Amino acid sequence: MLDEHWSHAHCELTFSTPHELLVATILSAQATDASVNKATPALFAAFPTPADYARATPADIEPYIKSIGLYRSKAKAIHAAMAALVDRFGGNVPRTMDELLTLRGVARKTANVVLGNAFHIHMGIPVDTHVTRLAQRFALAPQGATVAAIERTLMALFPRERWGDLSHMLIWHGRYQCKARGARCEDHPICAAFGERCECRAPRKSTSPAPMKPTSSRRKKAH
């Protein structure tokens, strides 16, 4: 059913090379893809290669990403990651999970995004806030499960060759339909298929105040 409605889902970060995707994904932490895409054209033009970042300083990178949250720490992470590409990987983005995880600013989700979208290598499933929310709403993973546990559960449920597609489709459904707030699920077939397991379709609890109990007009006598 996800295929039927979201087969066109894809990575919404704009990039043309693996190192650009790596930079964009580092920037996307606690930021929207849209905000990252507004900043990266000028950034990528100023620093076309990993060597250009490595020759610069974090302070040189900061003005290009000031519109993105945590820009100072992200500038340091980008500089260190690109310098590592030059020093240890011949200026190329590595194609293994273990090597990617040695780069500053890269955790498992970022590594999964880069491997899946730049190289079509599926070592895991990128689990962001949308995937986390929907995996639990749809009872694909237990409530309160950690990101690591959700990833392992989804990896066991779906074939490896679809891991990247699954992440994109869940992200798009969560981003545009089954939202954290203001969900638009009343008539959507995907949410309907899960019935009340999708919490945004479950009957809402009444928020009206409970009726007050009548009080006696007579005062109780003191004993």
Residue frames as a rotation matrix with the C-alpha (Angstrom) as fourth column:
MET 1
0.564 0.826 0.000 0.00
0.826 -0.564 0.000 0.00
0.000 0.000 -1.000 0.00
LEU 2
0.307 -0.561 -0.768 2.92
0.142 -0.771 0.620 2.35
-0.941 -0.300 -0.157 0.64
ASP 3
-0.701 -0.576 0.421 4.08
0.448 0.105 0.888 1.56
-0.556 0.811 0.185 -2.89
GLU 4
-0.068 0.784 0.618 0.67
0.994 0.002 0.106 2.46
0.082 0.621 -0.779 -4.25
HIS 5
0.840 0.534 -0.097 0.61
0.543 -0.826 0.153 5.92
0.001 -0.181 -0.983 -2.68
TRP 6
0.759 -0.597 -0.259 4.25
-0.380 -0.730 0.568 6.90
-0.528 -0.333 -0.781 -2.22
SER 7
0.620 -0.543 0.566 6.22
0.698 0.711 -0.084 5.11
-0.357 0.447 0.820 -4.95
HIS 8
0.563 -0.382 0.733 7.54
0.412 -0.639 -0.650 8.52
0.716 0.668 -0.203 -6.04
ALA 9
0.981 -0.192 0.029 9.06
-0.118 -0.468 0.876 9.23
-0.155 -0.862 -0.482 -2.61
HIS 10
0.432 -0.899 0.070 12.77
0.599 0.228 -0.768 10.03
0.674 0.374 0.637 -2.67
CYS 11
-0.148 -0.591 -0.793 15.49
0.940 -0.333 0.072 11.80
-0.307 -0.735 0.605 -0.72
GLU 12
0.766 0.560 0.316 14.53
0.630 -0.753 -0.193 15.48
0.130 0.347 -0.929 -0.68
LEU 13
0.372 -0.738 -0.562 18.01
0.083 -0.577 0.813 16.76
-0.924 -0.349 -0.153 0.03
THR 14
0.987 -0.046 -0.156 19.52
-0.163 -0.236 -0.958 18.35
0.007 0.971 -0.241 -3.10
PHE 15
0.207 -0.963 0.171 22.94
-0.352 0.090 0.932 16.96
-0.913 -0.253 -0.320 -4.07
SER 16
0.777 0.005 -0.630 24.95
-0.623 0.153 -0.767 15.96
0.093 0.988 0.122 -7.13
THR 17
-0.104 -0.848 -0.519 27.88
-0.408 0.513 -0.756 14.08
0.907 0.133 -0.399 -5.57
PRO 18
0.287 0.198 -0.937 28.29
0.610 0.716 0.338 11.74
0.738 -0.669 0.084 -2.58
HIS 19
-0.659 -0.571 -0.489 30.22
0.735 -0.353 -0.579 14.33
0.158 -0.741 0.653 -0.58
GLU 20
-0.752 0.478 0.454 27.47
-0.382 -0.877 0.292 16.91
0.538 0.046 0.842 -1.17
LEU 21
0.298 0.874 -0.384 24.92
-0.095 0.428 0.899 14.44
0.950 -0.232 0.210 0.19
LEU 22
-0.064 -0.403 -0.913 27.15
0.874 0.419 -0.247 13.82
0.482 -0.814 0.325 3.20
VAL 23
-0.952 -0.296 0.077 27.39
0.240 -0.879 -0.412 17.55
0.190 -0.374 0.908 3.89
ALA 24
-0.417 0.869 0.265 23.65
-0.522 -0.467 0.714 18.07
0.744 0.160 0.649 3.39
THR 25
0.325 0.556 -0.765 22.79
0.275 0.719 0.639 15.17
0.905 -0.418 0.081 5.70
ILE 26
-0.505 -0.550 -0.665 25.05
0.829 -0.093 -0.552 16.50
0.242 -0.830 0.503 8.44
LEU 27
-0.953 0.151 0.264 23.29
-0.166 -0.985 -0.038 19.86
0.255 -0.080 0.964 8.08
SER 28
-0.227 0.965 -0.128 19.84
-0.286 0.060 0.956 18.23
0.931 0.254 0.262 8.22
ALA 29
-0.472 0.043 -0.880 20.19
0.748 0.548 -0.375 17.14
0.466 -0.836 -0.291 11.85
GLN 30
-0.205 0.527 -0.825 17.47
0.791 -0.407 -0.457 18.97
-0.577 -0.746 -0.333 13.79
ALA 31
-0.544 0.098 -0.834 16.67
-0.423 -0.890 0.172 20.99
-0.725 0.446 0.525 10.65
THR 32
0.539 0.797 0.271 14.28
-0.072 0.364 -0.929 20.61
-0.839 0.481 0.254 7.74
ASP 33
-0.090 -0.522 0.848 15.38
0.846 0.409 0.342 19.44
-0.525 0.749 0.404 4.32
ALA 34
0.651 0.418 0.634 13.86
0.710 -0.632 -0.312 22.61
0.270 0.653 -0.708 2.87
SER 35
0.933 -0.330 -0.148 16.04
-0.212 -0.831 0.514 24.84
-0.292 -0.448 -0.845 5.04
VAL 36
0.102 -0.930 0.353 19.12
0.200 0.367 0.909 22.84
-0.974 -0.022 0.224 4.11
ASN 37
0.072 -0.021 0.997 18.32
0.968 0.242 -0.065 23.05
-0.239 0.970 0.037 0.40
LYS 38
0.945 0.265 0.191 18.11
0.301 -0.934 -0.193 26.85
0.127 0.239 -0.963 0.65
ALA 39
0.703 -0.708 -0.072 21.62
-0.430 -0.503 0.750 27.06
-0.567 -0.496 -0.658 2.08
THR 40
0.286 -0.685 0.670 23.53
0.311 0.728 0.611 24.42
-0.906 0.034 0.421 0.15
PRO 41
0.795 -0.045 0.605 23.65
0.602 -0.067 -0.795 25.95
0.077 0.997 -0.026 -3.39
ALA 42
0.767 -0.536 0.354 25.92
-0.468 -0.844 -0.264 28.78
0.439 0.037 -0.897 -2.24
LEU 43
0.491 -0.582 0.649 27.84
-0.591 0.325 0.738 26.45
-0.640 -0.746 -0.184 0.07
PHE 44
0.514 -0.258 0.818 28.48
0.489 0.872 -0.032 23.89
-0.705 0.416 0.574 -2.65
ALA 45
0.863 -0.199 0.465 29.53
0.339 -0.454 -0.824 26.62
0.375 0.869 -0.324 -5.09
ALA 46
0.673 -0.614 0.413 32.04
-0.714 -0.684 0.146 28.01
0.193 -0.393 -0.899 -2.58
PHE 47
-0.232 -0.712 0.663 33.45
-0.781 0.543 0.310 24.58
-0.581 -0.446 -0.681 -1.69
PRO 48
0.322 0.462 -0.827 33.17
-0.922 0.352 -0.163 22.32
0.215 0.814 0.539 -4.77
THR 49
0.200 -0.342 -0.918 35.34
-0.094 0.926 -0.366 19.48
0.975 0.160 0.153 -3.43
PRO 50
0.846 0.034 -0.533 36.25
0.492 0.335 0.803 17.93
0.205 -0.942 0.267 -0.06
ALA 51
-0.152 -0.985 -0.075 39.73
0.974 -0.137 -0.180 19.46
0.167 -0.101 0.981 -0.49
ASP 52
-0.303 0.107 0.947 38.18
0.155 -0.975 0.159 22.93
0.940 0.195 0.279 -0.65
TYR 53
0.796 0.584 0.161 36.51
-0.113 -0.119 0.986 22.37
0.595 -0.803 -0.029 2.72
ALA 54
0.636 -0.596 -0.490 39.71
0.770 0.525 0.361 20.93
0.042 -0.608 0.793 4.15
ARG 55
-0.384 -0.818 0.429 41.74
0.784 -0.534 -0.316 23.99
0.488 0.215 0.846 3.09
ALA 56
0.024 0.493 0.870 39.18
-0.152 -0.858 0.491 26.28
0.988 -0.144 0.054 4.72
THR 57
-0.981 -0.194 0.013 38.30
-0.034 0.108 -0.994 26.68
0.192 -0.975 -0.113 8.39
PRO 58
-0.385 0.891 -0.242 35.01
0.921 0.354 -0.163 26.18
-0.060 -0.285 -0.957 10.21
ALA 59
-0.195 0.277 -0.941 34.74
0.272 -0.906 -0.323 29.98
-0.942 -0.319 0.101 10.41
ASP 60
-0.866 -0.146 -0.478 34.92
-0.397 -0.380 0.836 30.12
-0.303 0.914 0.271 6.61
ILE 61
-0.813 0.573 -0.102 32.01
0.406 0.684 0.606 27.68
0.417 0.452 -0.789 6.35
GLU 62
-0.602 0.583 -0.546 29.76
0.636 -0.063 -0.769 29.31
-0.483 -0.810 -0.333 8.97
PRO 63
-0.647 0.396 -0.651 28.45
-0.408 -0.902 -0.144 32.27
-0.644 0.172 0.745 6.90
TYR 64
-0.742 0.333 -0.582 26.96
-0.524 0.252 0.813 29.88
0.418 0.909 -0.012 4.34
ILE 65
-0.401 0.570 -0.717 24.96
0.426 0.809 0.405 27.89
0.811 -0.143 -0.567 6.90
LYS 66
-0.992 -0.043 0.121 23.97
-0.078 -0.549 -0.832 30.56
0.102 -0.835 0.541 9.45
SER 67
-0.299 0.954 0.011 20.31
-0.875 -0.279 0.396 30.07
0.381 0.109 0.918 8.56
ILE 68
0.255 0.322 -0.912 20.47
-0.066 0.947 0.316 26.49
0.965 -0.021 0.262 9.87
GLY 69
0.865 0.153 0.478 20.31
-0.470 -0.087 0.878 25.60
0.176 -0.984 -0.003 13.54
LEU 70
0.716 -0.642 0.276 23.52
0.105 0.489 0.866 24.66
-0.690 -0.591 0.417 15.36
TYR 71
0.965 -0.260 0.018 25.51
-0.014 -0.118 -0.993 26.10
0.261 0.958 -0.117 12.48
ARG 72
0.342 -0.901 0.266 28.74
-0.933 -0.360 -0.020 26.55
0.114 -0.241 -0.964 14.45
SER 73
-0.026 -0.339 0.940 28.96
-0.511 0.813 0.279 22.93
-0.859 -0.474 -0.195 15.54
LYS 74
0.750 0.352 0.560 27.86
0.271 0.608 -0.746 21.78
-0.603 0.711 0.361 12.09
ALA 75
0.823 -0.531 -0.203 30.57
-0.499 -0.504 -0.705 23.88
0.272 0.681 -0.680 10.43
LYS 76
-0.048 -0.860 0.509 33.15
-0.952 0.194 0.238 22.16
-0.304 -0.473 -0.827 12.64
ALA 77
0.184 0.189 0.964 31.70
-0.107 0.979 -0.172 18.73
-0.977 -0.072 0.201 11.82
ILE 78
0.972 0.208 0.110 31.67
0.093 0.092 -0.991 19.40
-0.217 0.974 0.070 8.08
HIS 79
0.522 -0.845 -0.118 35.23
-0.817 -0.455 -0.354 20.71
0.245 0.282 -0.928 8.11
ALA 80
-0.191 -0.617 0.764 36.50
-0.792 0.556 0.252 17.73
-0.580 -0.557 -0.595 10.11
ALA 81
0.431 0.433 0.792 34.59
0.062 0.861 -0.505 15.21
-0.900 0.267 0.344 7.98
MET 82
0.995 -0.064 -0.081 35.84
-0.090 -0.157 -0.983 16.66
0.050 0.986 -0.162 4.70
ALA 83
0.228 -0.967 0.114 39.41
-0.970 -0.235 -0.055 16.85
0.080 -0.098 -0.992 6.04
ALA 84
-0.077 -0.202 0.976 39.14
-0.462 0.875 0.145 13.18
-0.883 -0.440 -0.161 6.97
LEU 85
0.853 0.395 0.342 37.97
0.129 0.476 -0.870 12.33
-0.506 0.786 0.355 3.45
VAL 86
0.765 -0.617 -0.183 41.08
-0.514 -0.416 -0.750 14.02
0.387 0.668 -0.636 2.06
ASP 87
-0.018 -0.867 0.498 43.52
-1.000 0.023 0.005 12.62
-0.016 -0.498 -0.867 4.63
ARG 88
-0.444 -0.163 0.881 42.24
-0.509 0.855 -0.098 9.05
-0.737 -0.492 -0.463 4.91
PHE 89
0.135 0.639 0.757 40.01
0.341 0.687 -0.641 8.24
-0.930 0.345 -0.125 1.95
GLY 90
-0.658 -0.532 0.532 41.63
0.658 -0.064 0.750 9.91
-0.365 0.844 0.392 -1.03
GLY 91
-0.889 0.335 -0.311 38.99
-0.383 -0.917 0.109 12.62
-0.249 0.216 0.944 -1.13
ASN 92
-0.525 0.714 -0.463 36.18
-0.242 0.396 0.886 10.08
0.816 0.577 -0.035 -1.61
VAL 93
0.061 0.643 0.763 33.21
-0.996 -0.010 0.088 9.26
0.064 -0.766 0.640 0.59
PRO 94
-0.882 -0.436 0.178 33.74
-0.454 0.888 -0.074 5.75
-0.126 -0.146 -0.981 1.99
ARG 95
-0.204 0.816 -0.541 31.26
-0.708 0.259 0.657 3.04
0.676 0.517 0.525 1.10
THR 96
-0.347 0.110 -0.931 31.15
0.485 0.871 -0.078 1.12
0.803 -0.479 -0.356 4.37
MET 97
0.722 0.686 0.094 29.21
0.211 -0.347 0.914 1.77
0.659 -0.640 -0.395 7.55
ASP 98
0.567 -0.542 -0.620 32.26
0.797 0.172 0.579 1.35
-0.207 -0.822 0.530 9.79
GLU 99
-0.502 -0.813 0.295 34.32
0.862 -0.500 0.089 3.87
0.075 0.299 0.951 7.84
LEU 100
-0.109 0.540 0.834 31.52
0.282 -0.788 0.547 6.43
0.953 0.295 -0.067 7.63
LEU 101
0.811 0.501 -0.301 30.99
0.388 -0.078 0.918 6.23
0.437 -0.862 -0.258 11.38
THR 102
0.016 -0.873 -0.487 34.57
0.983 -0.075 0.165 7.40
-0.181 -0.482 0.857 11.94
LEU 103
-0.507 -0.186 0.842 33.69
0.538 -0.831 0.141 10.79
0.673 0.525 0.521 10.44
ARG 104
-0.890 0.176 -0.420 32.71
0.269 -0.540 -0.798 13.66
-0.367 -0.823 0.433 12.69
GLY 105
-0.530 0.771 -0.352 29.02
-0.732 -0.626 -0.270 14.46
-0.428 0.115 0.896 12.59
VAL 106
-0.240 0.411 -0.879 28.10
-0.706 0.548 0.449 11.04
0.666 0.729 0.159 11.19
ALA 107
-0.434 0.233 0.870 25.92
-0.639 0.602 -0.480 8.65
-0.635 -0.764 -0.113 13.18
ARG 108
-0.686 0.085 0.723 24.13
0.315 0.930 0.189 5.58
-0.656 0.357 -0.665 11.89
LYS 109
0.425 0.904 0.049 21.17
0.466 -0.172 -0.868 7.43
-0.776 0.391 -0.494 10.36
THR 110
0.478 -0.316 -0.819 23.45
-0.638 -0.767 -0.076 9.76
-0.604 0.559 -0.568 8.36
ALA 111
-0.633 -0.765 0.118 25.57
-0.513 0.529 0.676 6.82
-0.580 0.367 -0.727 7.23
ASN 112
-0.343 0.594 0.728 22.45
0.555 0.753 -0.353 4.94
-0.758 0.283 -0.588 6.09
VAL 113
0.672 0.594 -0.442 21.23
0.051 -0.632 -0.773 7.97
-0.739 0.497 -0.455 4.13
VAL 114
0.126 -0.720 -0.683 24.56
-0.854 -0.429 0.294 8.37
-0.504 0.546 -0.669 2.35
LEU 115
-0.761 -0.447 0.470 25.07
-0.214 0.857 0.469 4.67
-0.612 0.256 -0.748 1.60
GLY 116
-0.150 0.805 0.574 21.51
0.595 0.537 -0.597 4.17
-0.789 0.252 -0.560 0.34
ASN 117
0.755 0.604 -0.253 21.11
0.228 -0.605 -0.763 7.33
-0.615 0.519 -0.595 -1.72
ALA 118
0.341 -0.706 -0.621 24.63
-0.818 -0.549 0.175 7.88
-0.464 0.448 -0.764 -3.03
PHE 119
-0.627 -0.750 -0.210 25.68
-0.772 0.561 0.299 4.26
-0.107 0.350 -0.931 -3.59
HIS 120
0.323 0.843 -0.431 22.48
-0.800 0.486 0.352 2.15
0.506 0.231 0.831 -3.37
ILE 121
-0.580 -0.502 -0.641 24.09
0.043 0.767 -0.640 0.15
0.813 -0.399 -0.424 -0.58
HIS 122
0.369 0.828 0.423 21.60
-0.533 -0.184 0.826 -0.91
0.761 -0.530 0.373 2.09
MET 123
-0.647 -0.630 -0.429 23.28
0.086 0.499 -0.863 -1.64
0.757 -0.595 -0.268 5.41
GLY 124
-0.711 0.481 -0.513 20.30
0.608 0.053 -0.793 -0.46
-0.354 -0.875 -0.330 7.43
ILE 125
0.099 0.843 0.529 17.23
0.877 -0.325 0.353 1.78
0.470 0.429 -0.772 7.40
PRO 126
-0.835 -0.330 0.441 17.45
0.135 -0.899 -0.417 5.53
0.534 -0.289 0.795 8.05
VAL 127
0.017 0.836 -0.549 15.18
0.936 0.180 0.303 6.13
0.352 -0.519 -0.779 11.04
ASP 128
-0.818 -0.201 0.539 14.20
0.073 -0.966 -0.248 9.76
0.570 -0.164 0.805 11.54
THR 129
-0.842 0.512 0.171 11.39
-0.342 -0.261 -0.903 11.26
-0.418 -0.818 0.394 13.61
HIS 130
-0.040 0.868 -0.495 8.76
-0.999 -0.028 0.032 10.40
0.014 0.496 0.868 10.97
VAL 131
-0.166 -0.086 -0.982 9.85
-0.339 0.941 -0.025 6.77
0.926 0.328 -0.186 10.70
THR 132
-0.968 -0.212 -0.133 9.98
0.062 0.312 -0.948 6.50
0.242 -0.926 -0.289 14.48
ARG 133
-0.599 0.794 0.102 6.48
-0.662 -0.420 -0.620 7.94
-0.450 -0.439 0.778 14.87
LEU 134
0.151 0.734 -0.662 4.83
-0.964 0.257 0.065 5.85
0.218 0.628 0.747 12.14
ALA 135
-0.500 -0.373 -0.781 6.56
-0.236 0.927 -0.292 2.59
0.833 0.038 -0.552 13.07
GLN 136
-0.984 0.153 -0.092 4.94
0.127 0.238 -0.963 2.94
-0.126 -0.959 -0.254 16.49
ARG 137
-0.401 0.891 -0.212 1.61
-0.796 -0.453 -0.402 4.32
-0.454 0.007 0.891 15.28
PHE 138
0.203 0.461 -0.864 1.25
-0.880 0.473 0.046 1.38
0.429 0.751 0.502 12.91
ALA 139
0.661 0.037 0.749 2.39
-0.581 0.656 0.481 -1.12
-0.474 -0.754 0.455 15.56
LEU 140
0.741 -0.533 -0.409 5.37
-0.107 0.508 -0.855 -2.16
0.663 0.677 0.319 13.44
ALA 141
-0.467 -0.854 -0.229 7.52
0.242 0.126 -0.962 -1.51
0.850 -0.505 0.148 16.52
PRO 142
0.038 0.511 -0.859 6.62
0.971 0.185 0.153 -1.35
0.237 -0.840 -0.489 20.23
GLN 143
0.795 0.270 0.544 5.68
0.127 -0.950 0.286 1.96
0.593 -0.158 -0.789 21.82
GLY 144
0.852 -0.481 0.206 8.70
-0.430 -0.419 0.800 3.57
-0.298 -0.770 -0.564 23.39
ALA 145
0.698 -0.621 0.358 11.17
0.673 0.739 -0.033 1.53
-0.244 0.264 0.933 21.31
THR 146
0.095 -0.762 -0.641 14.58
0.015 -0.642 0.766 3.10
-0.995 -0.082 -0.049 20.75
VAL 147
0.465 -0.011 -0.885 15.70
-0.826 -0.365 -0.429 4.20
-0.318 0.931 -0.179 17.30
ALA 148
-0.608 -0.771 -0.189 18.11
-0.792 0.577 0.198 1.26
-0.044 0.271 -0.962 17.19
ALA 149
-0.644 0.434 0.630 15.35
0.055 0.848 -0.528 -1.18
-0.763 -0.305 -0.570 18.11
ILE 150
0.456 0.830 -0.321 12.99
-0.258 -0.222 -0.940 0.29
-0.852 0.511 0.113 15.50
GLU 151
0.087 -0.499 -0.862 15.65
-0.993 -0.117 -0.033 -0.04
-0.084 0.859 -0.505 12.81
ARG 152
-0.869 -0.445 0.215 16.32
-0.444 0.894 0.055 -3.69
-0.216 -0.047 -0.975 13.71
THR 153
-0.269 0.857 0.440 12.59
0.103 0.479 -0.872 -4.47
-0.958 -0.189 -0.217 13.72
LEU 154
0.581 0.497 -0.644 11.96
-0.523 -0.378 -0.764 -2.87
-0.623 0.781 0.041 10.32
MET 155
-0.286 -0.777 -0.561 15.04
-0.957 0.207 0.201 -4.59
-0.040 0.595 -0.803 8.86
ALA 156
-0.864 -0.011 0.504 13.59
-0.124 0.974 -0.191 -7.93
-0.488 -0.227 -0.842 9.94
LEU 157
0.011 0.991 0.133 10.15
0.114 0.131 -0.985 -7.15
-0.993 0.026 -0.111 8.48
PHE 158
0.845 0.323 -0.426 11.15
-0.301 -0.371 -0.878 -5.91
-0.442 0.871 -0.216 5.02
PRO 159
0.685 -0.602 0.410 13.57
0.723 0.631 -0.280 -7.17
-0.090 0.488 0.868 2.34
ARG 160
-0.057 -0.843 -0.535 16.98
0.633 -0.445 0.633 -5.51
-0.772 -0.303 0.559 2.21
GLU 161
-0.692 -0.284 0.663 16.52
0.720 -0.341 0.605 -4.19
0.054 0.896 0.440 -1.33
ARG 162
0.151 0.835 0.529 13.49
0.600 -0.503 0.622 -2.16
0.785 0.224 -0.577 -0.14
TRP 163
0.013 -0.145 -0.989 15.02
0.983 -0.182 0.040 -0.64
-0.186 -0.973 0.140 2.99
GLY 164
-0.896 -0.393 -0.208 15.79
0.348 -0.911 0.223 2.69
-0.277 0.127 0.952 1.34
ASP 165
-0.621 0.741 0.257 12.39
0.080 -0.266 0.961 2.86
0.780 0.617 0.106 -0.37
LEU 166
0.127 0.690 -0.713 10.64
0.839 0.309 0.448 2.02
0.529 -0.655 -0.540 2.90
SER 167
-0.379 -0.347 -0.858 12.37
0.805 -0.581 -0.121 4.88
-0.457 -0.736 0.499 4.71
HIS 168
-0.999 0.001 0.054 11.48
0.029 -0.832 0.554 7.39
0.045 0.555 0.831 1.98
MET 169
-0.382 0.924 -0.007 7.84
0.211 0.094 0.973 6.29
0.900 0.370 -0.231 1.84
LEU 170
0.158 0.413 -0.897 7.36
0.966 0.123 0.227 6.40
0.204 -0.902 -0.380 5.61
ILE 171
-0.668 -0.463 -0.583 9.05
0.578 -0.816 -0.016 9.81
-0.468 -0.347 0.813 5.74
TRP 172
-0.919 0.344 0.193 6.79
-0.074 -0.631 0.772 11.20
0.388 0.695 0.605 3.03
HIS 173
-0.048 0.948 -0.315 3.65
0.508 0.295 0.809 9.74
0.860 -0.122 -0.496 4.63
GLY 174
0.093 0.025 -0.995 4.68
0.989 -0.120 0.089 11.20
-0.118 -0.992 -0.036 7.97
ARG 175
-0.802 -0.502 -0.325 5.75
0.457 -0.865 0.207 14.53
-0.385 0.017 0.923 6.52
TYR 176
-0.918 0.391 -0.063 2.73
-0.318 -0.632 0.706 15.17
0.236 0.669 0.705 4.31
GLN 177
-0.133 0.931 -0.341 -0.12
-0.191 0.314 0.930 13.05
0.973 0.189 0.136 5.69
CYS 178
0.642 0.354 -0.679 0.17
0.492 0.489 0.720 11.32
0.588 -0.797 0.140 9.05
LYS 179
-0.019 -0.701 0.713 1.81
-0.107 -0.708 -0.698 14.24
0.994 -0.090 -0.062 10.81
ALA 180
-0.753 -0.313 -0.579 2.87
0.535 0.221 -0.815 14.58
0.383 -0.924 0.001 14.43
ARG 181
-0.534 0.638 -0.554 0.33
0.217 -0.531 -0.819 17.39
-0.817 -0.558 0.145 14.79
GLY 182
0.000 0.633 -0.774 -2.61
-0.720 -0.537 -0.439 18.18
-0.694 0.558 0.456 12.57
ALA 183
-0.798 -0.314 0.514 -2.59
0.035 0.828 0.559 14.70
-0.601 0.464 -0.650 11.02
ARG 184
-0.205 0.703 -0.681 -4.67
-0.940 -0.334 -0.062 14.39
-0.272 0.628 0.729 7.84
CYS 185
-0.940 -0.341 0.018 -5.53
-0.334 0.929 0.158 10.72
-0.071 0.142 -0.987 8.16
GLU 186
-0.266 0.909 0.321 -9.32
-0.607 0.101 -0.789 10.62
-0.749 -0.404 0.525 8.34
ASP 187
0.759 0.649 -0.053 -9.77
-0.408 0.411 -0.815 9.27
-0.507 0.640 0.577 4.83
HIS 188
0.019 -0.819 -0.573 -6.29
-0.998 0.020 -0.060 8.10
0.061 0.573 -0.817 3.88
PRO 189
0.712 0.366 -0.600 -6.23
-0.436 0.899 0.032 4.42
0.551 0.239 0.800 2.83
ILE 190
-0.237 -0.861 -0.449 -2.89
0.001 0.462 -0.887 3.69
0.971 -0.211 -0.109 4.51
CYS 191
-0.829 -0.045 0.558 -4.03
-0.531 -0.254 -0.809 4.91
0.178 -0.966 0.186 7.91
ALA 192
0.197 0.977 0.077 -7.46
-0.977 0.190 0.092 3.35
0.076 -0.093 0.993 7.39
ALA 193
0.289 -0.140 -0.947 -5.78
-0.287 0.931 -0.225 -0.03
0.913 0.337 0.229 6.83
PHE 194
-0.704 -0.624 -0.339 -4.39
0.169 0.317 -0.933 0.14
0.690 -0.714 -0.117 10.35
GLY 195
0.278 0.920 -0.274 -7.72
0.594 0.059 0.802 1.16
0.755 -0.386 -0.531 11.88
GLU 196
0.929 0.165 0.332 -7.45
-0.134 -0.685 0.716 2.54
0.346 -0.709 -0.614 15.38
ARG 197
0.489 -0.845 -0.216 -3.87
0.836 0.383 0.392 1.32
-0.249 -0.372 0.894 15.67
CYS 198
-0.422 -0.524 0.739 -3.04
0.648 -0.745 -0.159 4.58
0.634 0.412 0.654 13.92
GLU 199
-0.471 0.220 -0.854 -3.47
0.831 -0.212 -0.513 6.82
-0.294 -0.952 -0.083 16.93
CYS 200
-0.906 0.155 -0.395 -4.51
-0.213 -0.971 0.106 9.82
-0.367 0.180 0.913 14.86
ARG 201
-0.542 0.777 -0.322 -7.57
-0.320 0.163 0.933 7.80
0.777 0.608 0.160 13.72
ALA 202
-0.638 0.286 -0.715 -8.45
0.690 0.624 -0.366 6.55
0.342 -0.727 -0.595 17.19
PRO 203
0.449 0.862 0.234 -11.47
0.602 -0.486 0.634 8.17
0.660 -0.143 -0.737 18.83
ARG 204
-0.468 -0.630 0.619 -10.38
-0.004 -0.699 -0.715 11.32
0.884 -0.337 0.324 20.58
LYS 205
-0.418 0.282 -0.864 -10.89
0.901 0.248 -0.355 11.51
0.114 -0.927 -0.357 24.31
SER 206
0.553 0.707 0.441 -13.34
0.604 -0.705 0.372 14.17
0.574 0.060 -0.817 25.36
THR 207
-0.603 -0.798 0.007 -11.66
0.620 -0.474 -0.625 17.31
0.502 -0.372 0.781 26.60
SER 208
0.027 0.687 0.726 -14.84
-0.211 -0.706 0.676 18.89
0.977 -0.172 0.126 27.97
PRO 209
-0.749 -0.357 0.558 -14.84
-0.583 -0.047 -0.811 19.33
0.316 -0.933 -0.173 31.74
ALA 210
-0.687 0.506 -0.521 -16.71
0.564 0.824 0.057 16.76
0.459 -0.254 -0.851 33.80
PRO 211
0.142 0.824 0.548 -20.08
0.044 -0.559 0.828 17.97
0.989 -0.093 -0.116 35.07
MET 212
-0.744 -0.397 0.537 -19.98
-0.455 -0.288 -0.843 19.37
0.490 -0.871 0.034 38.59
LYS 213
-0.549 0.550 -0.629 -21.78
0.697 0.716 0.017 17.42
0.460 -0.429 -0.777 41.26
PRO 214
0.239 0.697 0.676 -24.78
0.054 -0.705 0.707 19.24
0.969 -0.133 -0.206 42.70
THR 215
-0.838 -0.520 -0.166 -24.15
0.228 -0.058 -0.972 20.70
0.495 -0.852 0.167 46.11
SER 216
-0.015 0.851 -0.526 -26.66
0.967 0.147 0.210 20.92
0.256 -0.505 -0.824 48.90
SER 217
0.056 0.114 0.992 -28.00
0.116 -0.988 0.107 24.38
0.992 0.109 -0.068 49.66
ARG 218
0.942 0.292 0.166 -28.02
-0.140 -0.107 0.984 23.48
0.305 -0.950 -0.060 53.32
ARG 219
-0.028 -0.970 0.243 -24.88
-0.775 -0.133 -0.618 23.89
0.631 -0.206 -0.748 55.34
LYS 220
0.129 -0.021 -0.991 -23.72
0.368 0.929 0.028 20.85
0.921 -0.369 0.128 57.21
LYS 221
0.884 0.214 0.416 -24.04
-0.302 -0.419 0.857 21.20
0.357 -0.883 -0.306 60.92
ALA 222
-0.191 -0.977 0.091 -20.80
-0.650 0.056 -0.758 21.22
0.735 -0.204 -0.646 62.86
HIS 223
0.621 0.343 -0.705 -20.39
0.203 0.798 0.567 18.27
0.757 -0.495 0.426 65.18
